[in-house]
Amino acid sequence: MIQPGTVRQVGGVARLWPVDPVLKDNPDRLRWNARYAAGFRPSFEPHPLARLALSSDLPQGPVLDLAAGTSGSVILAAKSGRTAVGVDVSDEALSLLAAEIERQGMSGRVTVVQADLRDWRPGSREYALVLCIGYWDRDLFVLAADAVLPGGVLGWEALTTEALDLAPQMPSQWCVRPGEPASLLPAGWEVISSQDVPGRSRRRMLARRPLA
């Protein structure tokens, strides 16, 4: 079990930033831990954006998966020969993911970090691929884009404002607005794809940072 407020290293390749000292009572941690409690059966399937990006022409460098949960994207990255970092606030999710990483013999290539993404900061120009699935924060998006190496790729999937029709109580800042996130990319980025997921009120985007 990953203890609240600490980092479980399955591998040791990434720079690890301090976690929030009040993470133990973090409401997002408690909410997601309840979801991942006993009985949850993760598939550890890599996200389609991870499959697409990892099959493309990427520069040498590690992969970063923000709000990783129990996604198998970091495992796919490790199997492709890269090192990878998965960050999530839920120690329950990361415990499941860490166990699967070890089961598949990828523990030397993957680091999992328990942290609140409102506080955790990636380094600038460190990752060949940065992914974030199911989480939206405009400030984090700017930092994630800066964390991509020249020629590297940023992949994002987030709820659209259409999700508010089904859950009007949900904070609107959790949803991308029309044209986002592609419209928030710095100048010179190439949008590889940007499309809504049919029937799911979600938008997926894959974009490449310029070499210069």
C-alpha positions as CSV (number, residue, x, y, z in Angstrom):
1,M,0.0,0.0,0.0
2,I,1.2,3.5,-0.8
3,Q,1.0,5.5,2.3
4,P,-0.7,9.0,2.2
5,G,1.7,11.8,1.4
6,T,4.6,9.5,0.2
7,V,5.9,8.3,-3.1
8,R,6.1,4.7,-4.2
9,Q,9.0,4.2,-6.6
10,V,8.6,1.3,-8.9
11,G,11.6,2.6,-10.8
12,G,13.7,5.7,-10.1
13,V,14.1,7.6,-13.3
14,A,12.1,10.7,-12.7
15,R,12.6,13.7,-10.5
16,L,10.1,13.4,-7.7
17,W,8.6,16.6,-6.3
18,P,7.3,17.1,-2.7
19,V,3.8,16.0,-2.2
20,D,1.1,18.1,-0.5
21,P,1.6,17.8,3.3
22,V,-2.1,17.7,3.8
23,L,-2.6,15.0,1.2
24,K,-4.0,12.6,3.8
25,D,-7.3,14.6,4.0
26,N,-7.3,15.7,0.4
27,P,-10.9,15.4,-0.8
28,D,-9.9,14.2,-4.3
29,R,-7.8,11.5,-2.8
30,L,-10.6,10.3,-0.5
31,R,-13.1,10.4,-3.4
32,W,-10.9,8.4,-5.8
33,N,-9.7,6.0,-3.1
34,A,-13.4,5.1,-2.5
35,R,-13.8,4.4,-6.2
36,Y,-10.7,2.2,-6.2
37,A,-11.6,0.4,-3.0
38,A,-11.8,-3.4,-2.7
39,G,-13.8,-5.0,-5.5
40,F,-12.6,-2.7,-8.3
41,R,-11.1,-4.7,-11.2
42,P,-8.8,-2.6,-13.4
43,S,-8.2,-3.6,-17.0
44,F,-4.8,-1.8,-17.2
45,E,-5.6,-1.0,-20.8
46,P,-3.4,1.7,-22.4
47,H,-5.4,4.7,-23.5
48,P,-5.9,5.0,-27.3
49,L,-4.0,8.3,-27.3
50,A,-1.0,6.5,-25.7
51,R,-1.1,3.8,-28.4
52,L,-1.3,6.3,-31.2
53,A,1.5,8.5,-29.8
54,L,3.9,5.7,-29.0
55,S,3.5,4.3,-32.5
56,S,4.4,7.7,-33.9
57,D,7.8,9.3,-34.4
58,L,8.8,10.5,-30.9
59,P,12.1,11.8,-29.7
60,Q,14.1,9.9,-27.2
61,G,12.9,10.5,-23.7
62,P,10.5,9.3,-20.9
63,V,6.7,9.3,-20.8
64,L,4.6,11.2,-18.2
65,D,1.0,10.1,-17.5
66,L,-0.9,12.7,-15.4
67,A,-4.0,11.5,-13.5
68,A,-2.8,8.0,-14.4
69,G,-5.1,6.0,-12.1
70,T,-4.9,2.4,-13.2
71,S,-4.2,3.1,-16.9
72,G,-1.8,0.8,-18.6
73,S,-0.3,3.6,-20.6
74,V,2.9,3.7,-18.5
75,I,3.2,-0.1,-18.9
76,L,2.9,0.2,-22.7
77,A,5.6,2.9,-22.6
78,A,7.9,0.7,-20.6
79,K,7.3,-2.2,-23.0
80,S,8.2,0.0,-25.9
81,G,11.6,0.6,-24.2
82,R,11.0,3.9,-22.6
83,T,11.0,5.0,-18.9
84,A,7.7,6.3,-17.6
85,V,6.2,8.2,-14.7
86,G,2.5,7.9,-13.5
87,V,1.2,10.6,-11.2
88,D,-2.1,10.4,-9.3
89,V,-3.6,11.5,-6.1
90,S,-5.1,8.1,-5.2
91,D,-2.8,5.7,-3.4
92,E,-5.4,3.0,-3.9
93,A,-5.1,3.4,-7.7
94,L,-1.3,3.6,-7.6
95,S,-1.1,0.5,-5.4
96,L,-3.0,-1.5,-8.0
97,L,-0.9,0.0,-10.8
98,A,2.4,-0.6,-9.1
99,A,1.5,-4.2,-8.4
100,E,0.6,-4.7,-12.1
101,I,3.9,-3.0,-13.2
102,E,5.8,-5.4,-11.0
103,R,3.8,-8.4,-12.2
104,Q,4.7,-7.6,-15.8
105,G,8.4,-7.1,-15.0
106,M,8.5,-3.4,-15.8
107,S,9.4,-2.2,-12.3
108,G,12.8,-1.0,-13.5
109,R,11.3,1.4,-16.0
110,V,8.3,3.0,-14.2
111,T,7.9,5.4,-11.3
112,V,4.6,6.1,-9.7
113,V,4.1,9.3,-7.8
114,Q,1.2,10.2,-5.4
115,A,0.5,13.9,-5.6
116,D,-2.2,16.5,-6.1
117,L,-1.9,17.8,-9.6
118,R,-2.8,21.2,-8.4
119,D,0.6,21.3,-6.7
120,W,2.9,18.8,-8.5
121,R,5.0,20.3,-11.2
122,P,6.8,18.5,-14.1
123,G,10.1,19.8,-15.3
124,S,10.4,21.8,-18.5
125,R,11.2,19.9,-21.7
126,E,11.7,16.6,-20.0
127,Y,9.3,14.2,-21.7
128,A,8.9,12.8,-25.2
129,L,5.2,12.2,-24.4
130,V,2.9,13.8,-21.8
131,L,-0.6,12.3,-21.3
132,C,-3.5,13.4,-19.2
133,I,-6.8,11.5,-19.4
134,G,-10.1,12.4,-17.6
135,Y,-8.7,15.5,-15.8
136,W,-8.8,19.2,-16.8
137,D,-7.1,22.2,-15.3
138,R,-5.9,25.1,-17.6
139,D,-2.9,25.9,-15.4
140,L,-1.8,22.2,-15.5
141,F,-2.3,22.2,-19.3
142,V,0.2,25.0,-19.7
143,L,2.8,23.3,-17.5
144,A,2.2,19.9,-19.3
145,A,2.8,21.5,-22.7
146,D,6.0,23.1,-21.4
147,A,7.1,19.6,-20.1
148,V,7.1,18.2,-23.6
149,L,10.5,17.9,-25.4
150,P,10.9,19.6,-28.8
151,G,9.4,17.2,-31.3
152,G,7.5,15.4,-28.6
153,V,3.7,14.9,-28.2
154,L,1.0,16.1,-25.8
155,G,-2.1,13.9,-25.5
156,W,-5.2,15.0,-23.5
157,E,-8.7,13.8,-23.0
158,A,-11.2,15.8,-20.9
159,L,-14.9,16.3,-20.4
160,T,-16.6,18.9,-22.6
161,T,-19.2,21.4,-21.4
162,E,-21.9,19.0,-22.7
163,A,-21.2,16.9,-19.6
164,L,-22.9,19.7,-17.6
165,D,-26.2,18.7,-19.1
166,L,-26.0,15.4,-17.4
167,A,-24.3,16.6,-14.2
168,P,-25.2,20.3,-13.7
169,Q,-23.8,20.2,-10.2
170,M,-20.3,19.6,-11.6
171,P,-17.9,22.5,-11.5
172,S,-17.7,24.0,-15.0
173,Q,-14.0,24.5,-14.7
174,W,-13.6,20.7,-14.9
175,C,-14.7,20.9,-18.6
176,V,-13.0,22.1,-21.7
177,R,-14.7,24.9,-23.6
178,P,-15.4,24.9,-27.4
179,G,-12.1,24.7,-29.3
180,E,-10.1,23.7,-26.2
181,P,-7.6,22.4,-25.5
182,A,-6.1,22.9,-28.9
183,S,-6.8,26.6,-28.8
184,L,-4.7,26.9,-25.7
185,L,-1.5,25.4,-27.3
186,P,1.5,27.8,-27.6
187,A,2.2,29.1,-31.1
188,G,3.8,26.7,-33.5
189,W,2.3,23.5,-32.2
190,E,0.9,21.0,-34.7
191,V,-2.5,19.6,-33.8
192,I,-2.3,15.9,-34.9
193,S,-5.9,15.2,-34.0
194,S,-8.7,16.8,-32.0
195,Q,-12.1,15.1,-31.9
196,D,-15.1,14.5,-29.6
197,V,-15.6,11.0,-28.3
198,P,-19.1,9.9,-29.6
199,G,-21.7,9.6,-26.8
200,R,-19.2,10.4,-24.0
201,S,-19.1,14.2,-23.7
202,R,-15.3,14.0,-24.0
203,R,-12.7,15.5,-26.3
204,R,-9.4,14.0,-27.3
205,M,-6.4,15.9,-28.6
206,L,-3.0,14.9,-29.7
207,A,-0.5,17.7,-30.6
208,R,3.2,17.9,-31.4
209,R,5.7,20.5,-30.1
210,P,7.8,22.2,-32.7
211,L,11.5,21.2,-32.9
212,A,12.7,24.8,-32.6
